[in-house]
Amino acid sequence: SDLAGVRADRVRPGMLLVTKRSSESSASSIDNLAIRAFIEAKAAHFRRAVYILTEITPGASDGSDIVLGVNLCRTLETPNMEGLHCDVTGELLQQLQREGVDV
């Protein structure tokens, strides 16, 4: 409900959620190419979308609920990876490997 800007007690089946227009990528400020690609892929279905909430089920004991919705206006598109730039040098890769990062 925080992301939708609505109080949790007002979220109900039948509610329409409309995303705001934005040309800025959610991952544009992240330097790590793999993380940026992951975020872009996960966020793609929330762009230019209208959802109708279809079901809300009580979730975990922490108060979270399971909210199901259907995107009414678009299909899932493959994210545009052309905007993801990463200048990784051999030296940086070696340094990351020495630090225990699988590259």
Buried (B, 14 or more C-beta within 10 A) or exposed (E): EEEBEEEEEEBEEEBEBEBEEEEEBBBEEBEEBEEBBBBBBEEBBEBBBBBEBEEBEEEEEEEEEEBEBEBEEEEEEEBEEEEBEEEEEEEEEEEEEEEEEEE
